[in-house]
Amino acid sequence: IKPPPLRPLAVPQCRSRQGIIMTDAIRDNADDVDTVNYKTLSRFVMANTADQELAILMGALALACKATARACRKAGIANLFGLAGDQNSSGDDQKKLDVLSNDIFINALLNCHACAVLVSEENDEPIIVPPEMQGKYCVAFDPLDGSSNIDCNVSTGTIFGVYEKTIPGPGTTDDILRKGQDLVVAGYCMYGAATELVICFAGRGVHRFALDPSIGEFIHTDANVKLPADGGKKIYSCNEGNSSLWDEPCKQSLAHFKAGDKPYAQRYVGSMVSDVHRTLLYGGIFMYPADKKSKNGKLRVLYEGFPMAMITEAAGGIASTGMFKGKVHRMMDLEPKDIHERCPVILGCPRDVNIVLDYYKKAEQAGAYQAAAAAATGN
């Protein structure tokens, strides 16, 4: 018995300016030479901020991201796997790609004439741009987050935060040692199956840009990104191997997530960019709390905590430190005293972050009751 003939798929059609009939699939293909309307990053920045210097700065960051993505793709061929033989400002062993990506970002930002001060995870001291090359912006960045995953080809990324100078005169460290709420731009670029740039401009929401390799440009793909309104998938993301060293509220929160007939799933890459990106799109919670070994946490405030907190809050989430220096803080309210200062990080959808914060409130109330009881009895 012969099978019935296949019917052609019904596809919508449109006409190009030359009158040639095209399907929507062809029309929307960025490789098609007939495409004329590219919603690029630079166009987006100018349309939404009208700030030429900021557009230049974002162009420099985009260039550095593209060059780093290229280096990550060719790491095996170019012998870029392995250690470089040094340690960075945080005491971590530097990989070859750590060093290369850092050089790429510093070169791009120094020469764009839009920056005054640069802070990198890989440099012990801030980089003060020469006066004749200075602009009005200060940038803190982690050039290659998740570099411990480089050699096994797991997604890595870049994280950055941008401040605008408020103090007249040449740039100084004081221009960048400021609260997170002073950030004008925060973002990250993920180097994975695709190269994706996620950016938050103050007061303008979170936006996604995908690198189109056929034209070498970041194309605007998603506007006003929000965490799932209901909290999304029940996922917790943390290094559970450290949980025995956490404080009680974090241990209780973890037990809560794992309890019941339908416990949360655990997903942990070990690259903050990848784990936060999944949380942003799917929902859930990302946790890197303080522990007995790292009482101030391990993630850096300026170029990890603040940028991710700004993006999370703009997407409708919550970003907290958990217990840090005697109290629970909103992360964006911290005032760093050192460019490489660390903090705990707990961020994600309100449904899940509030569970952790509620356990801290219960612990605080229990502590206050115990203190009052001890005072009353004289013990």
Sine and cosine of phi, psi and omega as CSV:
sin_phi,cos_phi,sin_psi,cos_psi,sin_omega,cos_omega
0.00,0.00,0.81,-0.59,0.00,-1.00
-0.98,0.19,0.68,-0.73,0.05,-1.00
-0.93,0.36,0.48,-0.88,0.03,-1.00
-0.90,0.44,0.51,-0.86,0.00,-1.00
-0.90,0.43,0.58,-0.81,0.03,-1.00
-0.96,0.29,0.71,-0.70,0.04,-1.00
-1.00,0.05,0.61,-0.79,0.01,-1.00
-0.90,0.43,0.56,-0.83,0.03,-1.00
-0.93,0.37,0.64,-0.77,0.06,-1.00
-0.99,0.12,0.87,-0.49,0.00,-1.00
-0.80,-0.60,0.67,-0.74,0.04,-1.00
-0.91,0.42,0.49,-0.87,-0.04,-1.00
-0.82,-0.58,0.38,-0.92,0.12,-0.99
-0.54,-0.84,0.20,-0.98,-0.02,-1.00
-0.93,-0.36,0.67,-0.74,0.07,-1.00
-0.98,0.20,0.06,-1.00,0.03,-1.00
-0.88,0.47,-0.42,0.91,0.01,-1.00
-1.00,0.01,0.05,1.00,0.02,-1.00
1.00,0.09,0.07,1.00,0.01,-1.00
-0.98,0.18,0.77,-0.64,0.02,-1.00
-0.96,0.28,0.76,-0.65,0.00,-1.00
-0.75,-0.66,0.56,-0.83,0.14,-0.99
-0.98,0.22,0.32,-0.95,0.06,-1.00
-0.86,0.52,-0.60,0.80,-0.03,-1.00
-0.88,0.47,-0.67,0.74,0.01,-1.00
-0.95,0.32,-0.65,0.76,-0.04,-1.00
-0.87,0.48,-0.61,0.79,-0.07,-1.00
-1.00,0.05,0.00,1.00,-0.02,-1.00
-0.97,0.23,0.87,-0.49,-0.05,-1.00
-0.91,0.41,-0.29,0.96,0.01,-1.00
-0.99,0.14,-0.19,0.98,-0.06,-1.00
-0.96,0.27,0.74,-0.67,-0.06,-1.00
-0.93,0.36,-0.24,0.97,-0.02,-1.00
-0.99,0.15,-0.20,0.98,0.00,-1.00
-0.93,0.38,0.77,-0.63,-0.04,-1.00
-0.83,-0.56,-0.27,0.96,-0.10,-0.99
-0.95,-0.33,1.00,-0.08,0.00,-1.00
-0.98,-0.21,0.89,-0.45,0.01,-1.00
-1.00,0.06,0.99,0.17,-0.12,-0.99
-1.00,0.09,0.21,-0.98,0.02,-1.00
-0.87,0.49,-0.74,0.68,-0.04,-1.00
-0.89,0.45,-0.62,0.79,0.04,-1.00
-0.90,0.43,-0.66,0.75,0.00,-1.00
-0.89,0.46,-0.71,0.71,-0.04,-1.00
-0.89,0.46,-0.71,0.70,-0.03,-1.00
-0.92,0.39,-0.62,0.79,-0.02,-1.00
-0.93,0.36,-0.50,0.87,-0.10,-0.99
-0.98,-0.21,-0.32,0.95,-0.02,-1.00
-0.83,-0.56,-0.41,0.91,-0.08,-1.00
0.81,0.58,0.46,0.89,-0.02,-1.00
-0.95,-0.31,0.97,-0.25,-0.06,-1.00
-0.91,0.42,-0.61,0.79,-0.01,-1.00
-0.92,0.39,-0.61,0.79,0.06,-1.00
-0.92,0.39,-0.61,0.79,0.05,-1.00
-0.89,0.45,-0.63,0.77,0.05,-1.00
-0.90,0.43,-0.70,0.71,0.02,-1.00
-0.88,0.48,-0.72,0.70,-0.01,-1.00
-0.91,0.41,-0.53,0.85,0.09,-1.00
-0.91,0.42,-0.63,0.78,0.04,-1.00
-0.92,0.40,-0.67,0.75,0.04,-1.00
-0.90,0.44,-0.66,0.75,0.02,-1.00
-0.89,0.45,-0.66,0.75,0.03,-1.00
-0.88,0.48,-0.70,0.71,0.00,-1.00
-0.90,0.43,-0.62,0.79,0.04,-1.00
-0.90,0.43,-0.66,0.75,0.01,-1.00
-0.91,0.41,-0.65,0.76,0.01,-1.00
-0.92,0.39,-0.61,0.79,0.03,-1.00
-0.94,0.35,-0.64,0.77,0.06,-1.00
-0.87,0.50,-0.66,0.75,0.03,-1.00
-0.89,0.46,-0.69,0.72,0.01,-1.00
-0.89,0.45,-0.64,0.77,0.01,-1.00
-0.91,0.40,-0.64,0.77,0.00,-1.00
-0.91,0.41,-0.55,0.84,-0.08,-1.00
-0.98,-0.22,0.22,0.98,-0.12,-0.99
-0.84,0.54,-0.70,0.71,-0.03,-1.00
-0.91,0.41,-0.69,0.72,-0.02,-1.00
-0.93,0.38,-0.62,0.78,-0.09,-1.00
-1.00,-0.02,0.15,0.99,0.03,-1.00
0.85,0.52,0.73,0.68,-0.01,-1.00
-0.97,-0.24,0.09,1.00,0.11,-0.99
-0.98,0.18,0.35,-0.94,0.09,-1.00
0.99,-0.16,0.04,-1.00,-0.07,-1.00
-0.99,0.10,0.51,-0.86,0.06,-1.00
-1.00,-0.01,-0.27,0.96,0.06,-1.00
0.98,-0.18,0.06,1.00,0.00,-1.00
-0.81,-0.58,0.06,-1.00,0.12,-0.99
-0.86,-0.51,0.48,-0.88,0.01,-1.00
-1.00,0.00,-0.16,-0.99,-0.07,-1.00
-0.89,0.45,-0.37,0.93,-0.03,-1.00
-1.00,-0.08,0.00,1.00,-0.01,-1.00
1.00,0.06,0.12,0.99,0.03,-1.00
-0.99,0.11,0.57,-0.82,0.09,-1.00
-0.91,0.41,0.76,-0.64,-0.01,-1.00
-0.99,0.12,0.72,-0.69,0.13,-0.99
-1.00,0.00,0.31,-0.95,0.02,-1.00
-0.85,0.53,-0.64,0.77,0.00,-1.00
-0.95,0.32,-0.45,0.89,0.13,-0.99
-0.84,0.54,-0.77,0.64,-0.06,-1.00
-0.91,0.41,-0.72,0.70,-0.03,-1.00
-0.90,0.43,-0.73,0.69,-0.02,-1.00
-0.90,0.44,-0.60,0.80,0.05,-1.00
-0.89,0.45,-0.71,0.71,0.03,-1.00
-0.88,0.47,-0.63,0.78,0.00,-1.00
-0.88,0.47,-0.75,0.66,-0.05,-1.00
-0.93,0.37,-0.67,0.74,0.00,-1.00
-0.89,0.46,-0.70,0.71,0.00,-1.00
-0.88,0.47,-0.72,0.70,-0.03,-1.00
-0.90,0.43,-0.68,0.73,-0.07,-1.00
-0.97,0.25,-0.61,0.80,0.05,-1.00
-0.88,0.48,-0.64,0.77,-0.13,-0.99
-1.00,-0.05,0.07,1.00,0.04,-1.00
-1.00,0.04,-0.18,0.98,0.05,-1.00
0.88,0.48,0.45,0.89,0.04,-1.00
-0.88,-0.47,-0.03,1.00,-0.10,-0.99
-0.90,-0.43,0.50,-0.87,0.08,-1.00
-0.92,-0.39,-0.61,0.79,-0.05,-1.00
-0.67,-0.74,0.68,-0.74,0.07,-1.00
-0.83,-0.56,0.67,-0.74,0.10,-0.99
-0.80,-0.60,0.83,-0.56,0.02,-1.00
-0.85,-0.53,0.55,-0.83,0.09,-1.00
-0.85,0.53,-0.50,0.87,-0.11,-0.99
-1.00,0.08,-0.10,1.00,-0.03,-1.00
-0.89,-0.45,0.76,-0.65,-0.02,-1.00
-0.90,0.43,-0.60,0.80,-0.08,-1.00
-0.91,-0.42,0.42,-0.91,0.08,-1.00
-0.92,0.40,0.46,-0.89,0.05,-1.00
-0.98,-0.18,0.91,-0.42,0.05,-1.00
-1.00,-0.04,0.88,-0.48,-0.04,-1.00
-0.93,0.37,0.68,-0.73,0.04,-1.00
-0.80,0.60,0.63,-0.78,-0.10,-0.99
-0.79,0.61,-0.63,0.78,-0.05,-1.00
-0.95,0.32,-0.17,0.98,-0.01,-1.00
-0.91,-0.41,0.06,1.00,-0.13,-0.99
-0.97,0.23,0.56,-0.83,0.17,-0.99
-0.87,-0.49,-0.40,-0.92,-0.12,-0.99
-0.96,-0.26,0.09,1.00,-0.07,-1.00
-0.92,-0.40,0.47,-0.88,0.07,-1.00
-0.83,-0.55,0.72,-0.70,-0.11,-0.99
-0.82,-0.58,0.78,-0.62,0.15,-0.99
-0.94,-0.35,0.72,-0.70,-0.09,-1.00
-0.49,-0.87,0.51,-0.86,0.21,-0.98
-0.96,-0.29,0.96,-0.27,-0.17,-0.99
-0.91,0.41,-0.50,0.87,0.01,-1.00
-0.54,-0.84,1.00,0.05,0.05,-1.00
-0.95,0.31,0.60,-0.80,0.01,-1.00
0.97,0.23,0.45,0.89,-0.09,-1.00
-0.92,0.40,-0.28,0.96,0.08,-1.00
-0.91,0.42,-0.30,0.96,0.01,-1.00
-1.00,-0.06,-0.02,1.00,-0.14,-0.99
-0.85,0.53,-0.77,0.64,-0.15,-0.99
-0.93,0.38,-0.32,0.95,0.03,-1.00
-0.97,-0.25,0.25,0.97,0.17,-0.98
0.90,0.45,0.57,0.82,0.10,-1.00
-1.00,-0.06,0.47,-0.88,-0.07,-1.00
-0.81,0.58,0.67,-0.74,0.09,-1.00
-0.83,-0.55,-0.07,-1.00,-0.01,-1.00
-0.18,-0.98,0.07,-1.00,0.07,-1.00
-0.86,-0.51,0.65,-0.76,0.05,-1.00
-0.84,-0.54,0.65,-0.76,0.01,-1.00
-0.52,-0.85,0.46,-0.89,0.11,-0.99
-0.72,-0.70,0.61,-0.79,-0.09,-1.00
-0.84,-0.54,0.79,-0.61,0.12,-0.99
-0.93,-0.37,0.45,-0.89,0.15,-0.99
-0.98,-0.20,0.71,-0.70,0.00,-1.00
-0.87,0.50,0.67,-0.75,0.08,-1.00
-0.86,-0.51,-0.19,0.98,-0.02,-1.00
-0.99,-0.17,0.83,-0.56,0.01,-1.00
-0.87,0.49,0.42,-0.91,0.06,-1.00
0.99,-0.13,-0.07,-1.00,0.00,-1.00
-0.87,0.50,0.45,-0.89,-0.02,-1.00
-0.92,0.40,0.58,-0.81,0.06,-1.00
-0.67,-0.74,0.12,-0.99,0.02,-1.00
-0.87,0.49,-0.52,0.85,0.00,-1.00
-0.88,0.48,-0.40,0.92,0.00,-1.00
-0.93,0.37,-0.32,0.95,-0.07,-1.00
-0.88,-0.48,-0.26,0.97,0.06,-1.00
-1.00,0.10,0.97,0.24,-0.09,-1.00
-0.70,-0.72,0.22,-0.98,0.01,-1.00
-0.89,0.45,0.41,-0.91,0.03,-1.00
-0.90,0.43,-0.47,0.88,-0.03,-1.00
-0.93,0.36,-0.16,0.99,0.06,-1.00
-1.00,0.04,-0.10,1.00,0.01,-1.00
-0.88,0.48,0.64,-0.77,0.09,-1.00
-0.98,-0.19,-0.43,0.90,0.05,-1.00
-0.56,-0.83,0.64,-0.77,0.15,-0.99
-0.68,-0.73,0.53,-0.85,0.00,-1.00
-0.19,-0.98,0.15,-0.99,0.13,-0.99
-0.54,-0.84,0.44,-0.90,0.08,-1.00
-0.85,-0.53,0.78,-0.63,-0.02,-1.00
-0.95,-0.30,0.77,-0.64,0.01,-1.00
-0.97,-0.24,1.00,-0.08,-0.03,-1.00
-0.68,-0.73,-0.67,-0.74,0.05,-1.00
-0.85,0.52,-0.55,0.84,0.15,-0.99
-0.76,-0.65,0.33,-0.94,0.09,-1.00
-0.99,-0.13,0.90,-0.43,-0.11,-0.99
-0.82,-0.57,0.70,-0.72,0.00,-1.00
-0.92,-0.38,0.83,-0.56,0.04,-1.00
-0.90,-0.43,0.83,-0.55,-0.12,-0.99
-0.75,-0.66,0.63,-0.78,0.12,-0.99
-0.86,-0.51,0.89,-0.46,0.13,-0.99
-0.99,-0.11,0.72,-0.69,-0.10,-0.99
-0.79,0.62,0.84,-0.54,0.04,-1.00
0.98,0.20,0.07,1.00,-0.06,-1.00
-0.83,-0.56,0.23,0.97,0.11,-0.99
0.98,0.19,-0.08,-1.00,-0.06,-1.00
-0.96,-0.28,0.70,-0.71,-0.06,-1.00
-0.72,-0.69,0.57,-0.82,0.00,-1.00
-0.94,-0.33,0.66,-0.75,0.05,-1.00
-0.76,-0.65,0.72,-0.69,0.03,-1.00
-0.94,-0.35,0.67,-0.74,0.02,-1.00
-0.97,0.24,0.87,-0.50,0.11,-0.99
-1.00,-0.06,0.97,-0.26,-0.09,-1.00
-0.92,0.39,-0.32,0.95,-0.03,-1.00
-0.94,0.33,-0.46,0.89,0.04,-1.00
-0.86,-0.51,-0.07,1.00,0.04,-1.00
0.93,0.36,0.52,0.86,-0.03,-1.00
-0.78,-0.62,0.50,-0.86,0.15,-0.99
-0.99,0.13,0.84,-0.54,-0.05,-1.00
-0.96,-0.28,0.72,-0.70,-0.01,-1.00
-0.93,0.37,0.88,-0.47,-0.09,-1.00
-0.91,-0.41,-0.36,0.93,-0.09,-1.00
-0.44,-0.90,0.81,-0.59,-0.04,-1.00
-0.96,-0.29,0.52,-0.86,0.09,-1.00
0.76,0.65,0.83,0.55,0.00,-1.00
-0.91,0.42,0.70,-0.72,0.02,-1.00
-0.77,-0.64,0.56,-0.83,0.18,-0.98
-0.88,0.47,0.49,-0.87,0.05,-1.00
-0.79,0.61,0.73,-0.68,-0.11,-0.99
-0.88,0.48,-0.55,0.84,-0.02,-1.00
-1.00,-0.03,0.14,0.99,-0.04,-1.00
0.99,-0.14,-0.29,0.96,0.08,-1.00
0.95,0.30,-0.47,-0.88,-0.03,-1.00
-0.92,0.40,0.56,-0.83,0.00,-1.00
-1.00,0.08,1.00,0.00,-0.06,-1.00
-0.77,-0.63,0.74,-0.68,0.20,-0.98
-0.91,-0.42,0.64,-0.76,-0.08,-1.00
-0.81,-0.59,0.93,-0.38,-0.01,-1.00
-0.28,-0.96,0.27,-0.96,0.13,-0.99
-1.00,0.07,1.00,0.01,-0.13,-0.99
-0.92,0.40,-0.29,0.96,0.04,-1.00
-0.89,0.46,-0.35,0.94,0.01,-1.00
-1.00,-0.08,0.01,1.00,-0.19,-0.98
-0.89,0.46,-0.47,0.88,0.01,-1.00
-0.92,0.39,-0.27,0.96,-0.02,-1.00
-0.99,-0.15,-0.02,1.00,-0.04,-1.00
-0.98,0.19,0.22,-0.97,0.12,-0.99
-0.97,0.24,0.20,-0.98,-0.12,-0.99
-0.89,0.46,-0.69,0.72,0.01,-1.00
-0.85,0.52,-0.62,0.79,0.04,-1.00
-0.94,0.34,-0.62,0.78,0.06,-1.00
-0.89,0.45,-0.66,0.75,0.00,-1.00
-0.92,0.40,-0.61,0.80,0.04,-1.00
-0.90,0.44,-0.69,0.72,0.02,-1.00
-0.88,0.48,-0.68,0.73,0.04,-1.00
-0.89,0.46,-0.61,0.79,0.04,-1.00
-0.88,0.47,-0.70,0.71,-0.03,-1.00
-0.91,0.42,-0.47,0.88,-0.07,-1.00
-1.00,-0.08,-0.06,1.00,-0.09,-1.00
-1.00,0.04,0.24,-0.97,0.11,-0.99
1.00,0.03,0.04,-1.00,-0.01,-1.00
-0.96,0.29,-0.43,0.90,0.00,-1.00
-0.82,-0.57,0.96,0.28,-0.02,-1.00
-0.92,0.39,0.31,-0.95,0.08,-1.00
-0.92,0.40,0.44,-0.90,0.14,-0.99
-1.00,0.01,0.55,-0.84,0.10,-1.00
-0.98,-0.17,0.74,-0.67,0.08,-1.00
-0.70,-0.71,0.87,-0.49,-0.02,-1.00
-0.57,-0.82,0.90,-0.43,-0.01,-1.00
-1.00,0.02,-0.60,0.80,-0.09,-1.00
1.00,-0.06,0.09,1.00,0.15,-0.99
-0.89,-0.46,0.90,-0.44,-0.10,-0.99
-0.84,0.55,-0.64,0.77,0.00,-1.00
-0.85,0.53,-0.75,0.67,-0.03,-1.00
-0.91,0.42,-0.70,0.72,-0.06,-1.00
-0.94,0.35,-0.64,0.77,0.02,-1.00
-0.95,0.31,-0.61,0.79,0.02,-1.00
-0.87,0.49,-0.70,0.71,0.05,-1.00
-0.88,0.47,-0.67,0.74,0.01,-1.00
-0.88,0.47,-0.66,0.75,0.00,-1.00
-0.88,0.48,-0.66,0.75,-0.09,-1.00
-1.00,0.05,-0.61,0.79,-0.11,-0.99
-0.98,-0.21,-0.40,0.92,-0.08,-1.00
0.98,-0.19,-0.07,-1.00,-0.02,-1.00
0.98,-0.17,-0.41,-0.91,-0.11,-0.99
-0.62,-0.79,0.60,-0.80,0.12,-0.99
-0.91,-0.41,0.76,-0.66,-0.04,-1.00
-0.76,-0.65,0.77,-0.63,0.22,-0.98
-0.68,-0.74,0.96,0.28,-0.10,-0.99
-0.97,0.25,0.20,-0.98,0.13,-0.99
-0.92,0.38,0.38,-0.92,0.07,-1.00
-0.57,-0.82,-0.06,-1.00,-0.08,-1.00
-0.92,0.39,-0.44,0.90,0.04,-1.00
-0.99,0.12,-0.62,0.79,-0.04,-1.00
-0.84,-0.54,0.99,0.12,-0.13,-0.99
-0.92,0.39,-0.35,0.94,0.06,-1.00
-0.97,-0.23,0.24,0.97,-0.06,-1.00
0.99,0.13,0.01,-1.00,-0.04,-1.00
-0.87,-0.50,-0.40,0.92,-0.05,-1.00
-0.99,0.14,0.58,-0.81,-0.07,-1.00
-0.99,0.12,0.64,-0.77,-0.10,-1.00
-0.91,0.41,-0.81,0.58,-0.19,-0.98
-0.92,0.39,-0.67,0.74,-0.16,-0.99
-0.88,-0.47,0.21,0.98,0.15,-0.99
-0.73,-0.69,-0.84,0.54,-0.05,-1.00
-0.90,0.43,-0.82,0.57,-0.07,-1.00
-0.87,0.49,-0.79,0.62,-0.03,-1.00
-0.86,0.51,-0.69,0.72,-0.01,-1.00
-0.93,0.36,-0.54,0.84,0.05,-1.00
-0.92,0.39,-0.67,0.74,0.01,-1.00
-0.88,0.47,-0.70,0.71,0.01,-1.00
-0.90,0.44,-0.70,0.71,-0.03,-1.00
-0.88,0.47,-0.73,0.68,-0.02,-1.00
-0.91,0.41,-0.64,0.77,0.02,-1.00
-0.91,0.41,-0.41,0.91,0.02,-1.00
-1.00,-0.02,0.14,0.99,0.06,-1.00
1.00,-0.06,0.22,0.97,-0.02,-1.00
-0.98,-0.21,-0.17,-0.99,0.01,-1.00
-0.81,-0.59,0.65,-0.76,0.06,-1.00
-0.78,-0.62,0.90,-0.44,-0.06,-1.00
-0.79,-0.61,0.29,-0.96,0.10,-1.00
-1.00,-0.04,-0.22,0.97,-0.27,-0.96
0.92,0.39,-0.39,-0.92,0.00,-1.00
-0.95,0.31,0.86,-0.51,-0.07,-1.00
-0.51,-0.86,0.90,-0.45,0.00,-1.00
0.82,0.57,0.70,0.72,0.14,-0.99
1.00,-0.03,-0.10,0.99,0.01,-1.00
-0.42,-0.91,0.23,-0.97,0.05,-1.00
-1.00,-0.02,0.79,-0.61,-0.09,-1.00
-0.90,-0.43,0.55,-0.83,0.37,-0.93
-0.94,0.34,0.78,-0.62,-0.16,-0.99
-0.87,0.49,-0.62,0.78,-0.07,-1.00
-0.93,0.38,-0.21,0.98,-0.01,-1.00
-1.00,-0.01,-0.09,1.00,0.00,-1.00
-0.90,0.44,0.50,-0.86,0.08,-1.00
-0.86,-0.50,1.00,-0.08,-0.05,-1.00
-0.92,0.40,0.60,-0.80,0.03,-1.00
-0.96,-0.27,-0.24,0.97,-0.02,-1.00
-0.69,-0.72,0.55,-0.83,-0.08,-1.00
-0.92,0.38,-0.37,0.93,0.01,-1.00
-0.93,-0.38,0.41,0.91,0.01,-1.00
-0.87,0.49,0.56,-0.83,-0.04,-1.00
-0.94,-0.33,0.30,-0.95,0.09,-1.00
-0.40,-0.92,0.40,-0.92,0.15,-0.99
-0.95,0.31,0.39,-0.92,-0.03,-1.00
-0.71,-0.71,0.82,-0.57,0.13,-0.99
-0.71,-0.71,0.92,-0.38,-0.07,-1.00
-0.58,-0.82,0.35,-0.94,0.02,-1.00
0.51,-0.86,-0.44,-0.90,-0.06,-1.00
-0.97,0.25,0.51,-0.86,-0.02,-1.00
-0.83,0.55,-0.59,0.81,-0.01,-1.00
-0.79,0.61,-0.68,0.73,-0.12,-0.99
-1.00,-0.07,-0.63,0.78,0.01,-1.00
-0.91,0.42,-0.60,0.80,0.01,-1.00
-0.91,0.42,-0.44,0.90,0.09,-1.00
-0.88,0.47,-0.71,0.70,0.02,-1.00
-0.90,0.43,-0.71,0.70,-0.03,-1.00
-0.90,0.43,-0.56,0.83,0.04,-1.00
-0.91,0.41,-0.61,0.80,0.05,-1.00
-0.91,0.41,-0.57,0.82,0.08,-1.00
-0.91,0.41,-0.64,0.77,0.02,-1.00
-0.90,0.44,-0.67,0.74,0.03,-1.00
-0.89,0.45,-0.64,0.77,0.03,-1.00
-0.91,0.42,-0.63,0.78,0.01,-1.00
-0.92,0.40,-0.68,0.73,0.01,-1.00
-0.90,0.43,-0.66,0.75,0.03,-1.00
-0.91,0.43,-0.63,0.78,0.03,-1.00
-0.91,0.41,-0.65,0.76,0.02,-1.00
-0.91,0.41,-0.65,0.76,0.03,-1.00
-0.90,0.44,-0.69,0.72,0.00,-1.00
-0.91,0.42,-0.61,0.79,0.02,-1.00
-0.92,0.40,-0.65,0.76,0.00,-1.00
-0.92,0.40,-0.64,0.77,0.00,-1.00
-0.91,0.42,-0.65,0.76,0.01,-1.00
-0.91,0.42,-0.64,0.77,0.02,-1.00
-0.91,0.41,-0.61,0.79,-0.02,-1.00
-0.93,0.37,-0.54,0.84,-0.03,-1.00
-1.00,-0.08,-0.14,0.99,-0.02,-1.00
0.98,0.20,0.23,0.97,0.00,-1.00
-1.00,-0.08,0.00,0.00,0.00,0.00
